[in-house]
Amino acid sequence: MNTLFFGLITLAIVALVVFLVWLIINVVDAIRSVKKFLVTTEEAMGVTLGEVNQSLKSLRNVTDNITVVTDDVKGLSGSLRDAGRSVRQVGESIRRVGEIVQSIGSETTGTVSGLKAGIKTGFDTLLRNLFSGGPCR
């Protein structure tokens, strides 16, 4: 019975050793797979990080260009505002000149009408006095 008992213990130890060898081989294969995965992931991450870095540089260029464009738009809007003020001032000056020309025209018309009436009256009086023998003789 001792022999049978030692035989069973030996058989159990051999089974355990075979199982441990099988387990170690599987663990070694798993470790190789993990290492291979890590190497592949590291390479992919290197490429990805390079692309992300390039994208960030492109994004920085775009934002810099947007800043330049907004500055240009601000300058353009300021120039347009100044041009609007100048146009408003020119319009106001033209309106004043128009008013002056209109007042000159009104004054001139009144002066010419008065001068015309005065000359007509003067000639009528002169002719009447010439032909009637009035006080001019």
C-alpha positions as CSV (number, residue, x, y, z in Angstrom):
1,M,0.0,0.0,0.0
2,N,2.9,2.3,0.6
3,T,4.1,1.6,-2.9
4,L,0.7,2.4,-4.3
5,F,0.5,5.6,-2.3
6,F,4.1,6.6,-3.4
7,G,3.1,5.7,-6.9
8,L,0.1,8.0,-6.8
9,I,2.1,10.8,-5.3
10,T,4.8,10.3,-8.0
11,L,2.1,10.3,-10.7
12,A,0.6,13.5,-9.2
13,I,4.0,15.2,-9.1
14,V,4.8,14.2,-12.8
15,A,1.3,15.4,-13.8
16,L,2.0,18.6,-11.9
17,V,5.4,19.0,-13.6
18,V,3.9,18.4,-17.1
19,F,1.2,20.9,-16.3
20,L,3.7,23.5,-15.1
21,V,5.9,23.0,-18.2
22,W,2.8,23.4,-20.4
23,L,1.8,26.5,-18.4
24,I,5.3,28.0,-18.6
25,I,5.4,27.4,-22.4
26,N,2.0,29.2,-22.7
27,V,3.1,32.0,-20.5
28,V,6.3,32.4,-22.6
29,D,4.2,32.5,-25.8
30,A,1.9,35.1,-24.2
31,I,4.9,37.2,-23.1
32,R,6.3,37.0,-26.7
33,S,2.9,38.1,-28.1
34,V,2.7,41.0,-25.6
35,K,6.2,42.1,-26.6
36,K,5.4,41.9,-30.2
37,F,2.2,43.9,-29.6
38,L,4.1,46.5,-27.6
39,V,6.7,46.9,-30.4
40,T,3.9,47.3,-33.0
41,T,2.0,49.7,-30.8
42,E,5.2,51.7,-30.1
43,E,5.9,52.0,-33.9
44,A,2.3,53.0,-34.6
45,M,2.4,55.5,-31.7
46,G,5.6,57.0,-33.1
47,V,3.9,57.5,-36.5
48,T,0.7,58.8,-34.9
49,L,2.6,61.2,-32.7
50,G,4.5,62.5,-35.7
51,E,1.1,63.1,-37.5
52,V,-0.3,64.8,-34.4
53,N,2.7,67.0,-34.2
54,Q,2.3,67.9,-37.9
55,S,-1.4,68.6,-37.4
56,L,-0.6,70.9,-34.5
57,K,1.9,72.8,-36.6
58,S,-0.7,73.1,-39.3
59,L,-3.3,74.2,-36.8
60,R,-0.9,76.8,-35.5
61,N,-0.3,78.1,-39.0
62,V,-4.0,78.3,-39.6
63,T,-4.6,80.2,-36.4
64,D,-1.7,82.6,-37.2
65,N,-3.2,83.2,-40.6
66,I,-6.7,83.8,-39.1
67,T,-5.1,86.3,-36.7
68,V,-3.5,88.1,-39.7
69,V,-6.7,88.1,-41.6
70,T,-8.7,89.5,-38.6
71,D,-6.1,92.2,-38.2
72,D,-6.5,93.0,-41.9
73,V,-10.2,93.1,-41.6
74,K,-10.0,95.4,-38.6
75,G,-7.7,97.7,-40.6
76,L,-10.1,97.5,-43.6
77,S,-13.1,98.3,-41.4
78,G,-11.2,101.3,-39.9
79,S,-10.4,102.5,-43.4
80,L,-14.0,102.1,-44.5
81,R,-15.1,104.0,-41.4
82,D,-12.7,106.8,-42.2
83,A,-13.8,106.8,-45.9
84,G,-17.5,107.0,-44.7
85,R,-16.6,110.0,-42.6
86,S,-14.8,111.6,-45.5
87,V,-17.8,110.9,-47.8
88,R,-20.1,112.4,-45.2
89,Q,-17.9,115.5,-44.9
90,V,-17.8,115.9,-48.7
91,G,-21.5,115.5,-48.9
92,E,-21.9,118.2,-46.2
93,S,-19.5,120.5,-48.1
94,I,-21.4,119.9,-51.4
95,R,-24.7,120.7,-49.6
96,R,-23.2,124.0,-48.2
97,V,-21.9,124.9,-51.6
98,G,-25.3,124.2,-53.1
99,E,-26.9,126.4,-50.5
100,I,-24.4,129.2,-51.2
101,V,-24.9,128.9,-55.0
102,Q,-28.7,129.0,-54.5
103,S,-28.5,132.1,-52.3
104,I,-26.1,133.7,-54.8
105,G,-28.6,132.8,-57.5
106,S,-31.5,134.3,-55.5
107,E,-29.5,137.5,-54.7
108,T,-28.3,137.8,-58.3
109,T,-31.9,137.3,-59.7
110,G,-33.1,140.0,-57.3
111,T,-30.2,142.3,-58.1
112,V,-30.6,141.8,-61.8
113,S,-34.4,142.4,-61.6
114,G,-33.9,145.6,-59.6
115,L,-31.1,146.8,-62.0
116,K,-33.3,146.0,-65.0
117,A,-36.2,147.9,-63.4
118,G,-34.0,150.8,-62.5
119,I,-32.4,151.0,-66.0
120,K,-35.9,150.8,-67.6
121,T,-37.2,153.6,-65.4
122,G,-34.2,155.7,-66.0
123,F,-34.5,155.4,-69.8
124,D,-38.2,156.1,-69.6
125,T,-37.6,159.2,-67.6
126,L,-34.7,160.3,-69.8
127,L,-36.7,159.8,-73.0
128,R,-39.8,161.5,-71.6
129,N,-37.7,164.5,-70.5
130,L,-35.9,164.7,-73.8
131,F,-39.0,164.7,-75.9
132,S,-41.1,166.7,-73.6
133,G,-38.7,169.5,-73.0
134,G,-38.5,169.0,-69.3
135,P,-36.0,170.1,-66.7
136,C,-32.9,168.8,-68.5
137,R,-32.7,171.9,-70.8
